[in-house]
């Protein structure tokens, strides 16, 4: 059985923390953003970090920014890594669900005391 990954071990969460830590250092910020764009998301928090990045990029487009061909390729890659993360989380949930015994209710309860007539 695979060991469960915690958010602190998720490459996307680690990259997001590096983005936040870069603050005003442009070179560190760009390296951390590229890392966040390209790494795998292994937890729901990692998927959320990548989706937030995707949303901010789409918001920039809505404000009039234009992507270069390289920018469009990065957006496609970002979307692909988000899809991979969601697929991984779905597979884990299904494995967990299958490993748990299914609940099977017993017969319906019978009324006690007979039927009352009005």
N, C-alpha and C positions, 0 to 999 in steps of 0.2 A: 504494500500500500504506500502511496506517495505521501510524503510529509507535507502538511498544509503550509502554505506560504503566508506569512503575516504581512500587513501593510509596510512595516519597517524594512522588510526584505524585498519588496516589490521594486524593480528597477524604475518604473514610472514615478513612484512616490519619491524615491531617492533623487531622481532627476528634478522633480518639482521642488524638492527642498533645496537643491543646488541652484535652481532658478531664483528662488526667494533669497538665498544667501548671497547671490551675486550682486544684488542691489545696483549700485552705480558703476560697477566694473563691466563695461560693455563686452570685453573679450570673454570674460567668464560667463556672462549672461548668454552670449551667442552659443558658446560651447554647451551650456546647460540646456538651452532651448533645442538645439540639434539632438542632444541626447534624449530629451523628452519626446521629440518627434519620432525618433527611430527605434527606441527601446520597446520591449514587450511589456504589456500590462498584465500582471498576474493576479491582481485582486480588484475588487469593486472600486476601491479608492484609486487605484492606478488607472482604471478605465475612466473614472470621473475626471482625473487630472488631464488625461488626454482629450476627453470630450470638451473640457473647459478651454483647452488650447485651441481646439478646432472651432469652437464657438467664437472665440476672440478673433480668429482669423477671418471667419465669415462676417463678423461684425465689421471688421476693417474693410472688407470688400463692399459691404453695404454703405459704408461712408465714402466710397469712391476710390479706395486703393485698387491698384491693378497688380495682378500676379504675373510674374515672368513664367516662362515655361518651366524653369526649375522650381518655382514656387508652387505651380500646379502639381508637379510630380511629387513634391513633399506633402501636399495636401492629400493626394491619393494614397501615398504611403502611410500617412497618419491615419486616414480612414481605415486602411487595411489593418493596421496594428490594433485599432479600436475593435474592429470586427473580430480579429483573432482573440483578443482579450475577452470579449463577450462570449464567444464560442467556448473558450476554455472554462469560463465560469459556469456556463450552461452544462457542459459535460460533467464538471465536478458535482453540480447540484443533482444531476440525474444519477450519477454513481452513488451519491450519498442516499438518495431516495430509494434506489434499488437495494442498498445494503440494509436498510431499516425494514423490519417486518411490517407487512401490511396490516392495517387494522381491519378486522372483519367483525362486524357487530353480530351479536347472537340474535335469536328470534325476537320478534317484537313482544313487548310486555303484554301480559293478559290482564284485563281489568279484574279487580277484586270486588267481591260483593254483588256481582250480577248487575244487570241493567236496571236503571230506575225508570219508572213510568210516571208521567205527570198526570 
